[in-house]
């Protein structure tokens, strides 16, 4: 695992082989097996509430804001949304390599959380000042600053959560409560979008509240769950590629990375296309924010039910069931009738119920890979490396799927900001995202089956052990 900081002594091992606390500190790459207290669970969950506002604004309202409020053509909107998705990739890559490293006095997690919070505040303030006369470079720079800030905070917060415990059931509750807090935030921010009236657009109103609330909940995390993780190792330039190398380290890692990628593509397609679907293909523009609110409320119900009744269900079984449901919902979307708000709300409610459970299951699987690497004494057994590494394909494929969606809009002549394109509304705004979601889920189901078979396969024959390094991840 590389050279440990001097003066800490040899690590102590629990009965299951996990590295535990020594003198109030945690060895790099370890996960504490002690469950967090209720107050610490709250501190781990609240940042997700603020992140929900940013995520909702970027995924559901950004494209519509650029088209309708700023009057940008669909081609320009597509490039800006694609840029917002692609910028997160190097930002999370750098954060994954750096947030395990930093000042031992301040703490690496605290340091990088402060950097990310500052950037998101600057980007948010700049976006709040945009209007139809603003030049395109200024729009792009403000968006880049906002996205990078949130990406750094997301990786740092995710690493904190991964290290909170090594117990599978407790980890499910940790990420379940984070998801629940996120969707409670989604409900609150969706209410802002649905009920907001005034000169500010829903995107701007949501972003304003999120940008003000984020520094407060980040400060609460620092106070209630202090950063006592020492810097992992001395900085090396090659460390920045550690999250990328991790994705290809084993067959299990590659397949889990592919599942994250498909989940990112599905999330991007369904989130970005929803307001265009409602406004153009279904001719119900006033119901768009209400549909987003219904999705958020039902997502919170789904996550709460999963925490209460599904914590003991294997994550692969959960993931497989949700993929089947999403595939059926994509087929249903093809025949969703226009001008029928009841049908739209029913579909939105069913979609919302399962919209976060698959991502929660993927994060539980990610925690298992981290534990596996820790037991194998892997040099990359750091929470930030795992969190950033497996979120890279999620963000990359999400950005690429969004780019393909807008390329299809432009090819079909569909432009919500212009008068033309109405004759292609069904094909572009309804049929295209429905078929894309169906295809992604079909591939995901095949990968889930392969991942399950790999996990159930007996371990390959191994030569006699010659030392602790003989443990390999692929035996599990």
N, C-alpha and C positions, 0 to 999 in steps of 0.2 A: 504493500500500500504506500510505499514511499517513506521518507523519513518523517517521524513524528516530531512535534515541537519538543524542545528540550525541557526537562524538569517535570514531565508528567508521569514518568515511570511506566511500567508495562501495563497494558489494559487488563481489566478484570473481565471474566466471562461469566454470563449467566448459565443456567442449566441447559438452555437450548442453544448456546454458542454465540449469543448476541453480545456485543460490547456494551457495557453499562457505564453509568456515571462514576467518575473518580474525582473526589474533591470538588463536587459541584460543577464539573465540566463534562462534556461529551466528546468522545473521540470522533474525528472526522469520519463521515460515512456511516456512523452508527445510528441506531434508533433506540431510544429509551423504551424499555419494556413496561415502565410504570405508566398507568393511564393518566392523562391530564385531568386536573380538577375541573369542576363545573365552570369556574371563572375563566380558566385557561381555555376551555372549549369555546366559551363565548368570545374570548379574544381571538381565537383562530377562525371563528365564523364570521365576525362582523366585517372584516375587510372584503369578504366575498359579496356582502350586501352592496358596498359601494362599487365594487367591480361590476356588479350586475347592471348598474346604471350605465356605465361606460359601454359594456358589451351590448346592451340593448340598443343604445344610441348608435353604435357603429354598425351592428349587424342588421338591424331592422329599420332604422330611421335615416341613416347617413345618405344612402343612395337617393331616397325620396327627397331629402332636404336639398341635396345638390341639384336634383332635377327641377323641383318645383319652386323652392325658395330662392336659390341662386340662379336658376334658369340656364344651367349648363347643358350642352347637348349630350346625348346618351353615350357617345364615344368618349368624351372627356370624363363623364361620371364613371364609366367603366375603368378607365385608367387610374383614376383617383382611388376607387374602391380596391382595385388590384394592388396599388401602391401601399395602401393601408394594411393589406394582408401580408404583403411580401416584406415590409419593413420589420414586422414582428420577428421574422426568422433570424436575421443577424443579431437583433436586440436580445432575443432569448438565448441565442448561442453564446453571446458574450456574457450575459447574466449567469448562465449555467456554469461557465468556466470561472467566473470572478466572484460570485456571491458566497462561495465557500472560503474565499480568501479576503483578507483585509486587515484592518487594524485590530490587534488583539485587545487593545484597551477599550475601544468603542464596540467592537464586535462586527464581523463581516455582514451579518444579516441586517443589523441596524444601519450600517454604512450604505448598503445598496438600496435598502428601502427608502432612505432619505434622498438618495440620488434620483430614484424613480419618481418619488412624490414631487420633487422639485420640477422635473421635466413635464409631468402630466399637468401640473398647475400652470406652467408657462404655456403649454400647448392648448389647454382648455381656455385660458384667458384670451389667447389669440383667436381661437375659433369663435368665441363669443362676439368678437368685433367684426365678423365678416358681413358683407352685403353684396348686392349685385354689381357694384362697381369695383370690388376687390380683384386684383390681378391673380391669375392662376398660380404663379410661384408662391405667393403669400399663403394661398389656400393649402398648397401642398406642404409647405414648411410647417405650418401650424398643425396639420394632420400628422406629419411625421413625428414632431415633438410629443404630441399627445400619445400616439401609439407606442413609441419607444418607452415613455415613462410608465405606461400601464404594463408593458411587457416585462420590464425589470421588476416592478412590484409584484407581478403575478408569479414569476419564477421564485423570487425570494420568499414570498408567502407560501408557495407550494412546498419549497424545501423545508420550511419551518413545520408545516403540517405533516410531511412524510416522516420527519424525525421525532414527532410527538410520541409515537408508540410503535412497537413491533408486533403487537397482538392483532391478529386478523380481524376479530370481531370489533375491537376498539377502533381499529383503523377504519372499518366500515362506518362506524358511528361518526368518526371525525370527518370523513369526506361526505357522509350523508348529511351531517349538520351544516357543513360548508355549502353543500348544494342546496339544502333547505333555506339557509340564509340568503343564498344567491337568488332563489326564486321568490322568497319574500321581498327581497329588494326589487326583483323584476316586477312583482305585483305593484309595489309602491311607485316605481318609476313608470310603469305602464299606466297607472292612474293619472300621473302627471300628463302623459301623452294623450290619454283619452278625454280628460276633463279640462285640459288647459285651454284657456281662451285669452287672447291678447295679441300683441304684436310680435311676440316671440314664437318661433316654431316649436313643435314638440321636441325636436332634436336639441335645440338650444336650451330649452327649459330643463330637459333631463340632464344634459351635460353640465349645466350650471350647478345643480344640486349635487351631482356626483363629484365634481371637482372641489366643492367646498367640504363635502363629507369625508372624502378619502384621507386627507391629512389627519383628521380627528381619529378615525378608526385605526389608522396606521400607528399613531401615537399610543393608542390603547394597547395594541399588540406588543409594542416595545416595553411598555410599563408592566403589563400583566404576565407576559411570557418573555423574560429577559433573554438576550442572546448571550449564551455562554459557550458557543462553539468557537474554539481557537482556529486560526487559519490552517487550512488543510496541509499544504506544503508550500515551499517557496515557489513563486510565480515562474512559470515556463510558458513560452509562446505556444508550444504544442498543446497546452492544456485547453486552448480554445476549441480544439477539434475533438475533445473527449466526448461530448454529447453525440457527435456524429459517429465516431468509432463505436460507441456503445450500441447503436442501432443495428450494427452488423456483427456484433460479437458472437452471437449464437443464433441458431434457427428460431428459438423461442422469441428472442428479441426482435428478429426481423418480422416475424408474423404479428407480434404485438404492435410493432411500429406501423405495419400495413393496416391494422385495425384502427389505430389512431388516425391514420391518413384518410381512410374511408369515412370515419365519423366526422372529421373536419370538413370533407367535401359535402356530406349530407347536411351538416349544420349550416354551411355557407349557402347552399342552394335554397334550402327551405326558408332560411331567415331573410336573405336578400330579396328573393322573389316574392315574398308574401304580400307586401303592400302594392306591388305592381299587379299581382294576381287579383287582389281584391278590387283595386281601383279601375283596372282596364278590362280584364277578362270577365270578371263577375259583376261589373258595373255597380259596385257598392263602396265608393271611396270613403264615405263617412264612417263605414264600419271597420276600417283598417286598424286604427288604434284600439278599438274595442276588442277586435280579434286578438291582438297582441296581449291585451290585458287578460282575456280568457285563457290564452295559452299559459301565461305566467302563473295565474291562479291554479290552474289544473296541474301544472308542473310541480308546484309546491305540495299539492295533495298527493301526487304520485310519489314524490321523494319521501314525504312523511309516512306513507303506507309502506314504502320499501324499508325505511328505518325500523318501523314497528313490527313488520311481519316477514320481511325478506332478508334480514341480516344473516340468517343461517343458510340461505340458498347460495350454492356455488356461483361465483361471478360469471363463469362461462355459460351456465344455464340461463342466468338472467339476461346476458347479452344476446344469446340466441333467440330467446323469446321476444325481446324488444326489436330485434332486426326483422323478425317475421311480421310483427305488428306494423312497423314502419313501411315494409314492403306493401302490405295490404292497404295502408293509408295512401301510398303513392298511386296505386291503381284506382282507388276511390276518387282521388283528386282529378283524374282524367275526365270523369263524368260529373263533376260537381256542377250543378246548374247555376246560371247567372241570375241575378236579381232575387235570390232567395237567401236572406240573411240568416234564417233559422238553420238551413243546411250548412252554411259557412260556419256558424258558431258551433254546431255539433262537431263538424270536422276539426275545428280549432281546439275544442275541448279534448277530443280523443287524442289528437296529436300532442297537445300539451301534457297530458297525463304521462306519456312515455318519453318526453323530449329530453330529459336529463338523466334517466336511469341508466341508459347505455354508457354515458360518459362516466358516471359514478362507478359502474362495474369495471370500466377500463382502468380507472385510477386504482381500484383495489388490486387488479392484476399487476399494475405498475409497482405497487407496494410489495407484492410478492417477488417481483424480479429484483427489487432493491434488497430484500432480505436474503435472497439467494446469492446475490453478489457479495453481501457482507459475510455470510457464512463461508464463502469460497475465498475470502481474503483478497477480493478483486481490488485492483488499484483504482477502479472507477466506481467503487461503492460509496459514492457521495450522493446525498439526496438531491442537491441542485443539478448535478450532472444528469441523473435519471429524469428528473422533472422536466428540465429543458430539452433533453435529448428526445424523449417520446412526444413532446409537444411540437417539435419541429415538423414532423410529417403532418400533424394535425393542422398547423398553420399554413404549411406550404400547399397542401392539397386543397385546403379551404380557399386560399387565394387563387389557385389555378382554376378551381371549379367556378369561382366568381367571375374570373376573366372569361372563361368559356361561355358562361351565361350571358354576359354583356356582349360578347362577340356574336352570339346567336341573336340577341335583340337587334344589334346593328345590321346584321346580314338580312334579317327579315323586315327591316325598315320600321321597327317599333321604337318610338321615341316619346315617352310620356310628357316631355316638356314642349313638344311640337303638336301641331294639329293633325299631321299625317300619322299613319301607322295603325289606325283603328281596325282596318280590315284584317290585320294579322294578330289582333289581340289574343284570340284564343290559342293559336299555334305558339306564339312567342311567350305569352304571359301565363298560360295554363298548361298546355301540353308539354312544352319543353322542360320546365322544372319538374313536372310529374314523372316524365320518363327518366330524367337524370337521377332523381331520388330512387326510383325503382331499380335502375341499373346498379347504383352504389350499394343498395341493400342486398341485392342478389349476390354480388361479389363478396360482401361482408359475411353472409351466411356460409359461404364455402370456406372462407378463412377461419371462421369460428369452429367449424367442424374439424379442420386440419389442426388447429391449435389444441382442440380438445383431445384428438387422437395422439398428438405428440405428448401432452401432459399425462395421458393414461398409459403410454407405452412403457414396457419394462426397461430399466436402465441397461445400457450396453455394458458388455464385459469390460472390466478395467484391469490393468496390471496391478500387482501388489503395491500398496501405498508405501511411499518412501519418505513421506513427511507431510506436513500440513498443506503444502502446495498441491498435493495430489488430488484434492477435492476439486471437481469441475462442475460448472453450473448445469451442463446438459444431462447429468445423472438424475436430476429431479424430474 
